[in-house]
């Protein structure tokens, strides 16, 4: 396991049970000062549980947590933070109604006599944000920030604590390429200053770039540990226990019929003059930087935002003012925010699966037997894996949440499927499954739109790509034109392709 005696933080032979289910089996990992240690694995491999034990959110069922070689048992995360162990959460741990500066100093407010020293807190918050190249005002309300800016506030909050040990749970999942570069620069600075860092990411290129050592988990067990000099392909194979060379299925061959025609779609303040056609059997990719208007255009199209323009489904003009209107004409939207807007995390799989299609399961009462049959079908078709059938959805791994959300969306039997960020925060094995499901939808004659900030995902899936910049479509690519250089040039405003 390494020299746990001298490591600022280590786990030795750690087990963890949830009721009768054992999710960790003899985990050993040590975090060394001045080193970045990557912890990788599929969703459900045990990474989150491991990190929560490190940071005091959970206690181990067996084994030890060692701080500077001595056994510690944290009562909660506050005790861990007092020992210098800080976690940057994948799911934002922010007080939305408060300002940025209030969040950064929450629970550690500075005072001048009996009064809060707001001036100093504001100045120090501004300094931390400046280190991250984040232009958010310290006085801004967190509820008004974009997800990337919220992530930067989380990071600023951790930097303020000057942690000895920093545990980073998918810190780049919602960041732009430039923001990722800035974050990784901060990781390098912290490493040079002697901080011990645990870094988790499904983006194996980032792991390769930043990590000194890597530990791979699979099914709650350590299956590899060593220097991070292995290839991304070797990392992926170790994570899933099989060869994942064929990540993307062969591209679908679109049929002739136009399923959806959009003309001059305007979404006020977000998108303008968005026009395109979508054919049956086609996977149409929407690319562009975060903030380019991709998501907002799709939300306008399905009635989640006010919009103007002409929409035709199968050659017939339709009016869509709400997602219910969209469903009536056979169009559905799978949101990029599965936890905030797609699923009810405190409810079970059955309730989540049928919520959007509840009228189909209701008469005088809800037909729970029919719901259970629908859940059986969804579990089988989408390979939703859960420790028990009545588990709360919030306790599922990210990949299984995403598969359940896809099953929920497809329960309406739509003809037009819009999928926004299909694999955000998902491991490579589950990505491969979801890509296969997308191809199957196209093979069934569905018309599919994929919106993604992962360029390789768009390149690997789409038969045609529309690139957006500043709320407008700036180019269309197909066939051999679909490559990273052309897409990047268009989204950066360096070129234009004929639509």
Helices and strands as residue ranges (DSSP letters): E 9-18, E 21-31, E 35-41, H 47-54, E 62-67, E 70-72, H 77-82, E 85-88, H 100-104, E 111-112, E 115-116, H 118-131, G 142-144, H 147-160, E 165-169, H 177-192, E 196-200, H 204-210, E 213-218, E 221-227, H 232-240, E 258-267, E 271-279, E 283-287, H 294-301, E 308-313, E 316-318, H 323-328, E 331-334, I 338-342, H 349-355, G 358-361, H 368-382, G 393-395, H 398-410, E 416-420, H 428-443, E 447-451, H 455-461, E 464-469, E 472-478, G 479-481, H 484-491
